[in-house]
Amino acid sequence: MILRGGPAENYPLHEREHFVADPGSRFKLLRGNRYDHFEASGETVRQGGRELLVLDWSATTYVAE
């Protein structure tokens, strides 16, 4: 999977690719004190000889203290 949009645009390139066991579900990535949420877009991109599903940023939530 490759992350697109929202805060992911500021992630280093190597942090934008992730393995997701269930591509149909929402993906939640912990980044410090927040979670960035991504959802499948239905699009794919070819990168490094691989076909990757694109996940679009949908929301950010913060960890309760």
C-alpha positions in Angstrom: 0.0 0.0 0.0 1.1 3.6 -0.5 -0.2 6.5 1.5 -1.4 9.6 -0.2 -2.6 13.0 1.0 -3.0 14.7 4.4 0.0 14.5 6.7 1.5 11.6 4.7 2.7 14.1 2.2 5.3 15.1 4.9 6.4 11.5 5.6 9.7 10.5 4.2 9.2 8.3 1.1 10.2 5.1 2.8 7.4 5.7 5.4 4.7 6.0 2.8 4.7 2.3 1.9 3.0 -0.2 4.3 1.8 -3.7 4.3 -1.8 -4.0 5.2 -3.4 -7.4 5.9 -6.9 -6.3 5.0 -6.9 -3.7 2.2 -10.7 -3.2 2.5 -10.5 -1.8 6.0 -9.4 1.5 7.3 -5.6 1.8 8.0 -4.5 3.6 11.2 -0.9 4.8 11.6 0.5 6.0 14.9 2.6 9.1 14.5 3.8 10.5 17.9 0.7 11.7 19.7 -1.8 11.1 16.8 -3.2 8.5 14.5 -3.4 9.3 10.8 -6.3 7.3 9.1 -6.3 6.2 5.5 -8.9 4.5 3.3 -8.5 2.5 0.1 -9.0 4.7 -3.0 -9.5 1.9 -5.5 -6.5 3.2 -7.4 -3.2 1.5 -7.9 0.2 2.8 -8.9 3.2 1.0 -10.3 6.3 1.7 -8.2 9.6 -0.2 -8.1 8.2 -3.0 -10.3 5.2 -3.5 -8.0 1.6 -2.7 -8.2 0.6 -0.8 -5.0 -2.9 0.0 -3.8 -3.3 3.7 -3.0 -4.7 4.7 0.4 -6.0 8.3 0.8 -5.8 10.2 4.0 -9.2 10.6 5.7 -8.7 11.9 9.2 -6.4 12.5 12.1 -7.3 11.6 15.7 -5.2 12.3 18.8 -4.2 9.9 21.6 -5.9 10.6 24.9 -3.5 11.3 27.8 
